[in-house]
Amino acid sequence: MKYLLDTHIILWALIDDPRLNKESKNIIMDKNNTIYYSTVSSWEIEIKHLKREDFKLSAEQFNFLCDQNYLLNISIQNKHIEQLEKINKNENIKHNDPFDKMLLAQAKAENMIFITHDNKFKAYNEKNVIVV
């Protein structure tokens, strides 16, 4: 299976954070699965790095760590941007994070399963999302 990890899931996996549950660890460690990180996550990391003094990790460091841990990168493509239009537009969804929406669009466009800890994704009712 192909999986795309949300930014915080990647960070938790890289530092073996206890918030990363056993199900997620098993998916990430399973050699039969292909695990991806997105350029979207790198972009999000760099914005936080530049804006917050307490956020020490740069995009360059993040990318290096992902590569060292055999995560595959997926860049933003036009088909990912176009997929945004196909995401559930339920007016009751209160989720304005453009990084999250782009990650979901990428996962949908690439037939990947998206792993996140963000409960807001449950409202999208997407079959390719695992909220852990």
C-alpha positions as CSV (number, residue, x, y, z in Angstrom):
1,M,0.0,0.0,0.0
2,K,1.0,3.6,-0.5
3,Y,0.7,6.0,2.4
4,L,1.1,9.8,2.6
5,L,1.9,11.0,6.1
6,D,0.6,14.2,7.6
7,T,3.3,16.6,8.8
8,H,2.9,15.9,12.5
9,I,2.8,12.1,11.9
10,I,6.2,12.4,10.2
11,L,7.6,14.5,13.0
12,W,6.3,12.1,15.7
13,A,7.8,9.1,13.7
14,L,11.2,10.8,13.4
15,I,11.5,11.4,17.1
16,D,9.6,8.3,18.3
17,D,7.0,10.4,20.0
18,P,4.6,8.5,22.2
19,R,1.7,10.2,20.5
20,L,2.4,8.1,17.5
21,N,0.1,5.1,18.0
22,K,1.0,1.5,17.4
23,E,-1.2,1.2,14.3
24,S,0.7,4.1,12.6
25,K,4.1,2.7,13.7
26,N,3.1,-0.7,12.2
27,I,2.1,0.9,8.9
28,I,5.3,2.9,8.7
29,M,7.5,0.0,9.6
30,D,5.9,-2.5,7.3
31,K,8.3,-3.2,4.4
32,N,5.3,-4.0,2.1
33,N,4.1,-0.4,2.4
34,T,5.5,2.6,0.6
35,I,5.6,5.7,2.8
36,Y,5.7,9.2,1.3
37,Y,6.2,12.7,2.6
38,S,5.1,15.7,0.7
39,T,6.8,18.9,-0.4
40,V,3.7,20.5,1.2
41,S,5.1,19.3,4.6
42,S,8.5,20.7,3.8
43,W,6.9,24.0,3.0
44,E,4.8,24.0,6.2
45,I,7.9,23.2,8.2
46,E,9.9,26.0,6.7
47,I,7.1,28.6,7.4
48,K,7.0,27.5,11.0
49,H,10.8,27.6,11.2
50,L,10.8,31.2,9.9
51,K,7.9,32.4,12.0
52,R,8.5,30.7,15.3
53,E,11.6,31.0,17.4
54,D,10.7,27.8,19.2
55,F,10.5,25.8,16.0
56,K,14.1,24.9,15.3
57,L,13.7,22.4,12.5
58,S,14.2,23.8,9.0
59,A,12.8,22.4,5.8
60,E,16.4,21.4,4.8
61,Q,16.8,19.4,8.0
62,F,13.3,17.9,7.7
63,N,13.9,16.8,4.1
64,F,17.3,15.2,5.1
65,L,15.7,13.3,8.0
66,C,12.9,12.1,5.8
67,D,15.4,10.9,3.2
68,Q,17.6,9.2,5.8
69,N,14.5,7.3,7.0
70,Y,13.6,6.1,3.5
71,L,10.5,8.2,3.1
72,L,9.8,9.0,-0.5
73,N,9.1,12.6,-1.6
74,I,6.1,13.6,-3.6
75,S,6.1,17.0,-5.2
76,I,3.1,19.2,-5.9
77,Q,1.7,18.6,-9.3
78,N,-1.1,20.2,-11.3
79,K,-3.3,17.1,-10.8
80,H,-3.0,17.6,-7.1
81,I,-4.1,21.2,-7.2
82,E,-7.0,20.2,-9.5
83,Q,-8.0,17.5,-7.0
84,L,-8.8,20.2,-4.4
85,E,-12.0,20.9,-6.2
86,K,-13.1,17.3,-5.6
87,I,-12.7,17.3,-1.9
88,N,-16.0,17.3,0.1
89,K,-17.3,20.9,0.3
90,N,-19.7,20.3,3.2
91,E,-20.3,23.7,4.7
92,N,-20.2,22.3,8.2
93,I,-16.5,21.4,7.8
94,K,-14.5,24.0,9.8
95,H,-11.1,23.3,8.4
96,N,-9.2,26.2,6.9
97,D,-5.6,24.8,6.8
98,P,-4.5,24.9,3.2
99,F,-1.6,22.6,3.9
100,D,-3.9,19.9,5.2
101,K,-6.3,20.2,2.2
102,M,-3.4,20.0,-0.2
103,L,-2.1,16.8,1.5
104,L,-5.5,15.3,1.3
105,A,-5.8,16.3,-2.4
106,Q,-2.4,14.7,-3.1
107,A,-3.3,11.5,-1.4
108,K,-6.6,11.3,-3.4
109,A,-4.9,12.1,-6.7
110,E,-2.3,9.4,-6.1
111,N,-4.5,6.7,-4.7
112,M,-2.7,6.9,-1.4
113,I,-4.0,6.5,2.1
114,F,-3.5,9.6,4.2
115,I,-2.5,9.2,7.8
116,T,-3.2,12.0,10.2
117,H,-4.0,12.7,13.8
118,D,-6.3,15.7,13.0
119,N,-9.9,14.8,13.9
120,K,-11.1,17.5,11.5
121,F,-10.5,15.1,8.6
122,K,-13.3,12.8,9.9
123,A,-15.8,15.4,8.6
124,Y,-14.6,15.0,5.0
125,N,-15.8,11.4,5.0
126,E,-13.1,10.3,2.7
127,K,-12.3,6.6,2.3
128,N,-8.5,7.2,1.9
129,V,-8.1,8.9,5.3
130,I,-7.0,7.2,8.5
131,V,-7.3,9.4,11.6
132,V,-5.2,7.9,14.4
